[in-house]
Amino acid sequence: GDLVHPDAMYGVLSAIMDSLGTDIVFNANGTTIFYEIVDRLREDRPSVRIIDHLYDHRVGYIDRYTPGLQRAIDACIAVNHRIAAELTEHRGWTIDRVPVIWPCGRSDAGLPAVGDHVDLRRRLRRDLGYTDSDVVVLTAARMNAQKRPLDLVALAQRVVDLEQVHFLIVGGGALEDDVDRSIRDVGNLRVRRLAFRNDIPDLIVAADLGCLVSDFEGLPVFFLECLQLGRPFLGTRVGDLGTVLDETGAGVVVENPGDLDALEAAIRRLIDPDLRSQLAARALEAAPRFSVESCAEAYARVFEGGV
């Protein structure tokens, strides 16, 4: 889109497909022009397998799923079961055309080596001002309404009596000024926000608990990284986050976003180190399900015409 005028996009795409002998087109979670050209693409190239990808059942590209789109797309990969249910129960798709493939976490090369965890944790906690006995609750997310970051500040205030609990919020966005102002207003030194960082796996190692209190999600990669690094997780029942926590036993699920009473109760449970150790072991046990290799195999089956 930065290099080619929209009017020329279909011609450029066709030339690329011809040069490569393309027999599969995969639209990975969104580009508007895909939906503008997909009918023509299907008509011109009936033998090409066309696969779409959706990341949310409430907003975004799912609004493009008109009845006519079914004739152009062979399959839609859904990242959670709520997307599949929306398409099959309300939009006329058959279940065999909406495979659910959960995202993967990071490759092993993108994660801190296990042998480095102790030193990395000690160094980062020292740099961030945390002691060995502190319980650090980490959230890595965009600062927007979907992620409900102000709930984290409110939650920190509710458990201010738990002097070992610290909330570390990482990320920027439209609400970052509101979050910073709220932190200043409450005067709670045990909740802080850091701007965008690219060392989230390192911070997970330094933390004791991952947390997302979102209104809606697909299946957050931050959550999967916490599983890979053996950190228990507190989340709301959105997307398939609750489903994975139910199946793996790697954390605690709060049924409704915005339920601060339930979130507070969960934090008070999770200060128990024995419970966190049990949940951490389950997280590590579940992590292979979200490896790059497992995800790639699932995608390959859909690309090749399976489910």
Salt bridges, closest charged atoms under 4 A:
ASP7 OD2 - HIS5 ND1 3.73
ASP18 OD1 - ARG45 NH2 2.99
ASP44 OD2 - ARG40 NE 3.79
ASP74 OD2 - ARG42 NH2 2.64
GLU86 OE2 - ARG91 NE 2.88
ASP119 OD1 - ARG122 NH1 3.12
ASP127 OD2 - ARG123 NH1 3.90
ASP127 OD1 - ARG126 NE 3.80
ASP134 OD1 - HIS166 NE2 3.38
ASP151 OD2 - ARG148 NE 2.58
ASP161 OD1 - ARG268 NH2 2.77
ASP178 OD1 - ARG181 NH1 2.87
ASP180 OD1 - ARG193 NE 2.74
ASP199 OD2 - ARG197 NH2 2.72
ASP208 OD1 - ARG121 NH2 2.62
ASP208 OD2 - ARG125 NH1 3.03
ASP215 OD1 - ARG148 NH1 3.24
GLU217 OE2 - LYS147 NZ 2.60
GLU225 OE2 - ARG106 NE 2.47
ASP240 OD2 - HIS81 ND1 2.69
ASP246 OD2 - ARG237 NH1 2.77
GLU247 OE1 - ARG289 NH2 2.99
GLU255 OE1 - ARG237 NE 2.80
ASP261 OD1 - ARG158 NH1 2.72
GLU264 OE1 - ARG158 NH1 2.96
GLU264 OE2 - ARG268 NE 3.05
